[in-house]
């Protein structure tokens, strides 16, 4: 503490110290002069001899400052001098800080999302011990559990301290504005205890509250508590009507609670067994979550589950044939899909940052060449090596301070913008991204960037200013060597920039081409002028099949009468949604050995395929007259015909499904060209279509083909449904094109392509600017040479060739290296591409043409200036 106070005191007394120091130096000089005069020297000779003996006065003062503790003072002087240098060169300062801000903000913003999704642990107790438990089969590596299988796995395992199950659910909530569909989740009673999550208000589920005889209770999500119940603490004990069942509110989940697999859930209810699906072992509608016992490894747990699954397959061959165990860390389930995309974006952002840093380093190199004489003069006047080094370090710190301040501010704005650009339905599936911000991890990452750049920018000028050659710098104009140095070192930096830019451009090109092909995949139907709407009739009024069938007919008839409606149809699952809701088939004309012939099941009205404008390949469509009293019929898609009826006509074939009883026997009456039921990047699974009038459901989706704008008809659709019954709920109004463009696969591909494309565009700009700087500086340093050439008769065309050849060599080397590294880099993102190879020749050629053309334009401008040099003026300036 005392040394610090001493330094502060000396700093306050700076003027007196400087005056005293000057007087002391003058006193010593006079003493030496008098001694030399006493030895017989003249006054002038004695004065020069005293100066030589005492040394440079500025260096003596500087050393004296350092001895008495004025390092802080000199640091301030260096800082002020650095600021003056930047003010004298505003173009350099503006370009350098702008370039660094672009690279820094992009890297920090993307890292913030990487931190939120991949680095920070899930918001549960000891989350690394949590695992996702599911089954697998031939069609997919992760499929639902049946309730009975879950109970057996829960009972027989010895590797979990707890194991629970969950599934999604939808409820009808009546309020003052009518009836709306709200999303919920059904969970076993120990679900929140397994996660290690405790309510912020009230209590969690008691053991046994998921039994069929327990009273209905519900826990609220925090946002639901705030939005629907005003955040009042007396909500505990109140009741809420969900699908006409009164649930007692027992607790409110914490503000930071998230469970991405059920991200849309507002109400959490106990998983009480339903009498239908969940009573059958063959019905799969649950997923499991478990906590590993202490000391049990993931591999040990998976091995035991495989054994249990194999035993159940032997015990229940009809329902469990081919059903294996699937286990993965819960974190992999939550972020597994987005992890490769985030890592790719972070890599692209870091490459852009590297290009930006190289660009600024190049600018500093040019600037250091022009300041070589300045440094030589300062050295000759007494500046020590340490002082000159400190000056460069200080100037680098000024740059990186600006980089940090502007980069963090821009990154914060970018994070807010990117978060808001995530559609609400996607955000619910990625709740962890809400935590993206300037937290400690992000600030440490930003500090690392700044520190590395500070080191780079401090070292770069010193490379070209060897301190033992400062006297040489004083004697030379700095021109001859500067041009040579810059053509060597600066050119290498430009090659690096062009290589990195090529890598980003190729990546962006592949992602863009992948997105194009994804959005132009064969859908099997015409999406234009299609409006969709989800409809949910109250179970209390439409529980019986005939009531649900009547509701469907009433809705179709009412909407068909609306102006502008060309046709209307019903489906239980809209196209471009998912592969799932499957059943097993047993074909009646062939031997059956218990194999699982698994296919998608969709229930549609008679006008569904004509409304979609899907193609009927053979047979016929359903008719309105084919209701529950008529023979059971079915339509199949082309994928099913290929897989199960190869080389034969499927029309007239019959099969049973689900429980394989005679009541489920169906006859194939037609084959439909494949309709894209799943995500755009998924394959078409075999699918059966059942007539809605034979298997009605009060919860369905409408598909309406209009003669006008789809958006304009939504109010009329909702009003028409409510005219039938105000208690019917509607939601999720969307055009079919909107659903396709906003689908999960399209969104992820589009986000990747747009962000990497943006980084690539900036990289291209920086690379081309770097090339322009090299060639322009080379021209400025070779003005005399060019003037001599032209004075000796060289034509302008030869000058153009001289400059463009130099630029061309750099461009070719950068592109060649870029192609090699691009092939290596893009091989790592092959899983993110759709219908595009990582070595796509067309993309490589296109990017080469773009980068080569931009480089040609950038180098043409200085070449034109060189060709316009007046030989007389060029020689006169030298």
Secondary structure, 3 states (H helix, E strand, C coil): CHHHHHHHHHHHCHHHHHHHHHHHHHHHHHHHHHHHHHCCCCHHHHHHHHHHHHCCHHHHHHHHHHHHCCHHHHHHHHHHHHHHHHHHCHHHHHHHHHHHHHHHHHHHHHHHHHHHHHHCCCCCCCHHHEEEEEEECCCCCCECEEHHHHHHHHHHCCCEEEEEEEEEEEEEEEECCEEEEEEEEEECCCHHHHHCCCCCEECCCCCCCCCCCCCCEEEECHHHHHHHHCCCHHHCCCEEEECCEEEEEEEECCCCCCCHHHCCCCEEEECCCCCCHHHCCCCEEEEEEEEECCCCCHHHHHHHHHHHHHHHHHHCHHHHCCCEEEEEEHHHHHHHHHHHHHHHHHHHHHHHHHHHHHHHHHHHHHHHHHCHHHHHHHHHCCCCHHHHHHHHHHHHHHHHHHHHHHHHHHHHHHHHHHHHHCCHHHHHHCHHHHHCCCCHHHHHHHHHHHHHHHHHHHHHHHHCCCHHHHHHHHHCCCHHHHHHHHHHHHHHHHHHHHHHHHHHHHHHHHHHHHHHHHHCCCCCCCCCCEEEEEEECCHHHHCCHHHHHHHHHHHHHHHHCCCCEEEEEEECCCCCCCCCCEEEEEECCCCCCCCCEEEEEEEECCCHHHHHCCCEEEECCCCCCCCCCCCCEEEEEHHHHHHHCCCCCCCCCEEEECCCCHHHCEEEEEEECCCCCCCCCCCCCCEEEEECCCCCCCEEEEEEEECCCCHHHHHHHHHHHHHHCCCCEEEEEEEHHHHHHCCHHHHHHHHHHHHHHHHHHHHHHHHHHHHHHHHHHHHHHCHHHHHHHHHCCCCHHHHHHHHHHHHHHHHHHHHHHHHHHHHHHHHHHHHHCCCCCCCCHHHHHHHHHHHHHHHHHHHHHHHHHHHCCCHHHHHHHC
